[in-house]
Amino acid sequence: MTEKFKILANYIKDMSSETPDIETFLFVKENISKYQLNIDINSKALKDKLVEINTTLKFEDKEPNQKKSHYEIVYATIIKVGDDIKEKKELEKIILCDVPSQIYPDLEKAFLNLIHNSGHPGLKIEKKIDFNKLYNERFN
């Protein structure tokens, strides 16, 4: 294996859409533009240079109101790390930047399908996530 990592599998580990009642649905339909997309990435080492990376997207209202819907997806990616990857910093960049950049189009499509099927067919994610920028900002 000459590349830094190889994706062995990726799948939807968990998916959730919660809208408690019709009043909430109608309220959210009017106010969904206030919702914010949040992303979280965590990982755990498996055996034989395998790593599980869980990328979580949440679409939620940060305002303190009673009527809220909740949308969340956890997308798991299993990678095999190249033998030449020895430094923690290099592995960190693979986990927080390289893998998310590669899997994001599929993750975004699955997440939008969830939101569209939850009654918001016109919703789009306008702002694309720049994982390189986020990674670099984290250390500056």
Beta strands, then each sheet from edge to edge (+ up, - down):
strand 1: 5-18
strand 2: 36-45
strand 3: 50-60
strand 4: 70-81
sheet 1: 1+ 4- 3+ 2-
end
